[in-house]
Amino acid sequence: MTYALSATKLVTYKQCPQQYNFRYELGISTRSAFGSADLGNALHQALAIAYRDWHYNNHKPE
């Protein structure tokens, strides 16, 4: 049986053998909140609401 290795797998194993086991041996993957588009969309919507409700005569949003 052959086992495919890659530079990414080796670096992952060197950093954290348990993470390597979860990801490559058990096939468990997680979505990171910081790496997903959901965080960017939520931030964009929050800023759009803040600036839409901004009154330039007042120095803070209402």
C-alpha positions in Angstrom: 0.0 0.0 0.0 1.4 3.4 -1.0 0.9 6.5 1.2 0.9 9.8 -0.6 3.0 12.5 1.2 3.1 16.1 0.5 5.0 19.1 1.8 1.7 20.4 3.4 1.2 17.1 5.2 4.8 17.0 6.5 4.5 20.6 7.8 1.2 19.9 9.5 2.7 16.8 11.2 5.7 18.8 12.3 3.5 21.6 13.8 1.0 19.3 15.5 0.8 15.5 15.1 -2.7 15.5 16.5 -3.9 18.0 13.9 -2.4 15.8 11.2 -4.2 12.8 12.6 -7.5 14.6 12.7 -7.2 16.0 9.2 -5.5 13.3 7.2 -6.0 10.0 9.0 -9.5 10.6 10.3 -10.7 13.0 7.6 -12.1 15.5 10.0 -12.0 19.1 8.7 -13.3 22.2 10.3 -14.2 25.6 8.9 -12.4 28.5 10.4 -14.5 31.5 11.2 -11.7 33.8 10.2 -11.0 32.1 6.9 -14.6 31.9 5.7 -16.6 34.4 3.8 -19.2 34.6 6.5 -17.0 36.8 8.7 -16.4 39.2 5.8 -20.1 39.3 4.9 -21.1 40.0 8.6 -18.5 42.7 8.9 -19.6 44.3 5.6 -23.2 44.3 6.7 -22.4 45.8 10.1 -20.4 48.6 8.5 -23.1 49.3 5.9 -25.7 49.7 8.6 -23.4 51.9 10.7 -22.6 54.2 7.8 -26.2 54.2 6.4 -27.4 55.5 9.8 -24.6 58.0 10.2 -25.6 61.6 10.5 -22.7 63.9 9.7 -23.9 66.6 12.1 -23.6 64.2 15.0 -20.3 62.6 15.8 -21.7 59.2 16.6 -24.2 56.9 15.0 -27.7 56.8 16.6 
